[in-house]
């Protein structure tokens, strides 16, 4: 069984907790140490309960306070060489460099890092397995690659970026350069790309899909729900969206 929850998802900070057996992993720490401690307390945990930290890339809303967190709690951080080199603070207590498509094992957890098209030094996302079930985190990508389709196919749980609505982005207050970055092929996935990915993958084992990393300025929850519903063939009210303030509560890959 895989148990997982989000402590917050969006451009102001991202953090995900994944539990497999006795292994408890934090994916990204896009908050201060104090804020992460507060958010973990909300789910009855402390950073002292963590086995390790995984970092997807060096953008502040993901790497955040990963280095001071690792120093304060003596945690090993797993990330790509490019992310370590690009980090403003790369003074991790312990660091293990990992490569895309080179699976690794951390105690009870099997982890498959995979590459995504994003405008950072060496971005990776993660698929997690307990041997029977698979959870895939797939955010911060500018477009859907064939490799992403392969990774998401057959998953039991998929945490999928629904960052923006292109019309809202075009009409919004952001400067043209930022609009081009977000909407470009190495920016962030728009709602319709989430629909496209869902239409292309094997959904036979899929129990959970959560829309992630919604823009507060360039998206609306109802639009993201509609996009997921089209891809899943369900009603929008049956879809789930992670929020910036609360993330989402604990979920598991097996029926409760």
C-alpha positions as CSV (number, residue, x, y, z in Angstrom):
1,X,0.0,0.0,0.0
2,X,1.1,3.5,-0.8
3,X,-0.2,6.4,1.4
4,X,0.3,9.9,0.3
5,X,-0.8,13.5,1.0
6,X,0.0,17.0,-0.2
7,X,1.0,19.8,2.2
8,X,0.4,22.4,-0.5
9,X,0.6,22.6,-4.3
10,X,1.1,25.7,-6.4
11,X,3.5,28.5,-7.4
12,X,3.9,29.6,-3.7
13,X,5.2,26.2,-2.6
14,X,5.0,22.5,-3.1
15,X,5.5,19.5,-0.8
16,X,4.2,15.9,-1.0
17,X,4.6,13.1,1.6
18,X,4.7,9.5,0.3
19,X,4.6,6.5,2.8
20,X,5.5,3.0,1.7
21,X,5.8,0.5,4.6
22,X,8.0,2.1,7.2
23,X,9.5,4.5,4.7
24,X,8.3,8.1,4.7
25,X,9.5,10.4,1.9
26,X,9.1,14.2,1.4
27,X,9.0,15.2,-2.2
28,X,10.0,18.9,-2.5
29,X,10.1,21.4,0.3
30,X,8.9,24.6,-1.3
31,X,8.3,26.3,2.1
32,X,10.5,27.6,5.0
33,X,11.5,25.0,7.6
34,X,9.0,26.6,10.0
35,X,6.2,26.5,7.6
36,X,6.9,22.9,6.6
37,X,6.9,21.9,10.3
38,X,3.5,23.6,10.7
39,X,2.0,21.9,7.7
40,X,3.4,18.5,8.7
41,X,2.0,18.9,12.2
42,X,-1.4,19.3,10.5
43,X,-1.1,15.7,9.3
44,X,0.3,14.5,12.7
45,X,4.0,14.3,11.5
46,X,7.3,16.0,12.1
47,X,10.4,16.3,9.8
48,X,12.0,14.0,12.3
49,X,9.7,11.3,11.0
50,X,11.1,11.5,7.5
51,X,13.3,8.9,5.9
52,X,14.6,11.1,3.1
53,X,13.8,14.1,0.9
54,X,13.5,14.0,-2.9
55,X,13.8,17.3,-4.9
56,X,12.4,17.6,-8.4
57,X,14.2,20.7,-9.5
58,X,15.8,24.0,-8.2
59,X,12.9,26.4,-8.7
60,X,12.1,28.1,-5.3
61,X,8.6,26.7,-5.0
62,X,10.0,23.2,-5.1
63,X,13.5,23.2,-3.6
64,X,12.6,25.9,-1.0
65,X,14.2,25.1,2.3
66,X,15.4,21.6,1.4
67,X,19.0,22.3,2.4
68,X,18.4,23.9,5.8
69,X,15.8,21.2,6.5
70,X,18.3,18.5,5.7
71,X,20.9,20.2,8.0
72,X,18.5,20.6,10.9
73,X,17.2,17.1,10.8
74,X,20.1,15.2,9.3
75,X,18.2,14.1,6.2
76,X,19.6,12.8,3.0
77,X,18.4,14.7,-0.1
78,X,18.1,12.8,-3.4
79,X,18.2,14.9,-6.5
80,X,19.8,15.3,-9.9
81,X,23.3,16.6,-10.4
82,X,22.0,19.6,-12.3
83,X,19.6,20.5,-9.5
84,X,22.3,20.3,-6.9
85,X,24.6,22.5,-9.0
86,X,21.8,25.0,-9.7
87,X,20.6,25.3,-6.0
88,X,21.3,28.6,-4.3
89,X,21.9,26.7,-1.1
90,X,23.4,23.3,-1.9
91,X,24.8,22.7,1.6
92,X,22.8,19.6,2.2
93,X,23.6,17.5,5.3
94,X,23.9,14.5,2.9
95,X,23.3,14.4,-0.8
96,X,22.8,11.5,-3.2
97,X,22.7,12.4,-6.9
98,X,20.3,10.4,-9.0
99,X,19.6,10.1,-12.7
100,X,16.5,10.0,-14.8
101,X,15.4,6.4,-15.6
102,X,17.8,4.9,-13.1
103,X,15.5,3.3,-10.5
104,X,16.5,3.5,-6.9
105,X,15.4,1.8,-3.7
106,X,15.1,3.7,-0.4
107,X,14.2,1.1,2.3
108,X,10.7,-0.1,1.4
109,X,10.2,2.3,-1.5
110,X,11.0,1.6,-5.2
111,X,11.4,4.9,-7.0
112,X,11.7,5.7,-10.7
113,X,12.9,9.2,-11.5
114,X,12.0,10.4,-15.0
115,X,12.7,13.4,-17.0
116,X,10.1,16.0,-18.0
117,X,10.4,19.1,-20.4
118,X,10.8,22.0,-18.0
119,X,13.0,25.1,-18.0
120,X,15.3,24.1,-15.1
121,X,18.8,22.6,-15.1
122,X,18.0,18.9,-14.8
123,X,14.3,18.4,-13.8
124,X,12.9,15.1,-12.8
125,X,9.6,13.8,-11.5
126,X,9.0,10.5,-9.7
127,X,7.0,7.3,-9.8
128,X,6.8,5.3,-6.6
129,X,6.0,1.6,-6.1
130,X,5.5,-0.8,-3.2
131,X,5.8,-3.7,-5.6
132,X,2.1,-4.0,-6.2
133,X,0.9,-0.4,-6.6
134,X,2.3,2.7,-8.4
135,X,1.9,6.4,-7.7
136,X,3.1,8.9,-10.3
137,X,3.9,12.6,-9.6
138,X,3.8,14.5,-12.9
139,X,4.0,18.3,-12.7
140,X,6.2,21.1,-14.0
141,X,6.3,20.0,-17.6
142,X,5.7,22.2,-20.7
143,X,4.2,19.5,-22.8
144,X,3.3,15.8,-22.8
145,X,6.1,13.6,-24.0
146,X,5.8,10.0,-25.1
147,X,7.9,9.0,-22.1
148,X,5.4,10.7,-19.7
149,X,2.6,8.8,-21.3
150,X,4.5,5.5,-20.8
151,X,5.2,6.4,-17.1
152,X,1.6,7.3,-16.3
153,X,0.0,4.3,-18.1
154,X,-1.1,1.7,-15.6
155,X,-0.6,3.8,-12.5
156,X,-2.9,3.4,-9.5
157,X,-2.6,7.0,-8.6
158,X,-1.7,10.0,-10.7
159,X,-0.9,13.5,-9.4
160,X,-1.1,15.6,-12.6
161,X,-0.4,19.2,-13.3
162,X,-3.3,21.4,-14.4
163,X,-1.4,24.7,-14.2
164,X,-3.3,27.2,-16.4
165,X,-6.0,28.0,-18.8
166,X,-4.4,29.5,-22.0
167,X,-7.1,32.1,-22.5
168,X,-6.8,33.3,-18.9
169,X,-3.0,33.4,-19.2
170,X,-3.1,35.4,-22.4
171,X,-5.6,37.9,-20.9
172,X,-3.9,38.1,-17.5
173,X,-1.6,40.6,-15.8
174,X,1.7,38.8,-16.3
175,X,4.4,40.4,-18.5
176,X,4.7,38.9,-22.1
177,X,8.0,37.2,-21.2
178,X,6.5,35.3,-18.3
179,X,3.4,34.4,-20.4
180,X,5.7,32.9,-23.0
181,X,7.6,31.0,-20.4
182,X,4.6,29.5,-18.7
183,X,2.8,28.7,-21.9
184,X,5.8,27.4,-23.8
185,X,7.0,23.9,-24.4
186,X,9.2,24.0,-21.3
187,X,6.8,25.8,-19.0
188,X,3.8,24.3,-17.3
189,X,1.0,22.0,-18.5
190,X,-2.3,23.7,-19.4
191,X,-5.6,22.1,-18.5
192,X,-6.2,20.6,-21.9
193,X,-2.8,18.8,-21.8
194,X,-4.1,17.0,-18.7
195,X,-7.1,15.9,-20.7
196,X,-4.7,14.8,-23.5
197,X,-2.5,12.7,-21.2
198,X,-5.5,11.0,-19.6
199,X,-6.9,10.1,-23.0
200,X,-3.6,8.5,-24.0
201,X,-2.8,6.4,-21.0
202,X,-4.0,3.0,-19.7
203,X,-6.5,3.9,-16.9
204,X,-7.5,0.3,-16.0
205,X,-5.9,0.4,-12.6
206,X,-6.3,4.1,-11.9
207,X,-8.0,4.9,-8.6
208,X,-6.8,8.4,-7.8
209,X,-6.2,11.4,-10.1
210,X,-5.6,14.8,-8.4
211,X,-5.1,18.0,-10.3
212,X,-1.9,19.7,-9.1
213,X,0.0,23.0,-9.3
214,X,-3.0,25.2,-10.3
215,X,-2.1,28.9,-10.9
216,X,-4.0,31.3,-8.7
217,X,-3.9,34.0,-11.4
218,X,-4.3,32.0,-14.6
219,X,-6.7,29.1,-13.8
220,X,-9.9,28.3,-12.0
221,X,-10.7,25.1,-10.1
222,X,-13.8,24.5,-12.2
223,X,-11.8,24.7,-15.4
224,X,-9.3,22.2,-14.1
225,X,-12.1,19.9,-12.9
226,X,-13.7,20.0,-16.3
227,X,-10.4,19.0,-18.0
228,X,-9.9,16.1,-15.7
229,X,-13.5,15.0,-16.0
230,X,-13.2,14.9,-19.8
231,X,-10.1,12.8,-19.7
232,X,-11.6,10.4,-17.1
233,X,-15.1,10.2,-18.4
234,X,-16.7,11.3,-15.2
235,X,-18.5,14.3,-13.7
236,X,-16.5,17.3,-12.7
237,X,-17.7,16.9,-9.1
238,X,-16.0,13.5,-9.0
239,X,-12.6,15.0,-9.6
240,X,-10.0,16.2,-7.0
241,X,-7.8,19.3,-7.0
242,X,-4.9,20.0,-4.7
243,X,-4.9,23.5,-3.2
244,X,-2.0,25.9,-2.3
245,X,-3.1,26.2,1.3
246,X,-4.2,22.7,2.2
247,X,-2.9,20.4,-0.6
248,X,-5.0,17.3,-0.1
249,X,-5.6,14.8,2.7
250,X,-4.2,11.3,3.0
251,X,-5.1,8.9,0.3
252,X,-4.1,5.3,-0.2
253,X,-3.7,3.1,-3.3
254,X,-5.9,0.3,-1.8
255,X,-9.6,0.6,-0.8
256,X,-10.2,1.6,2.8
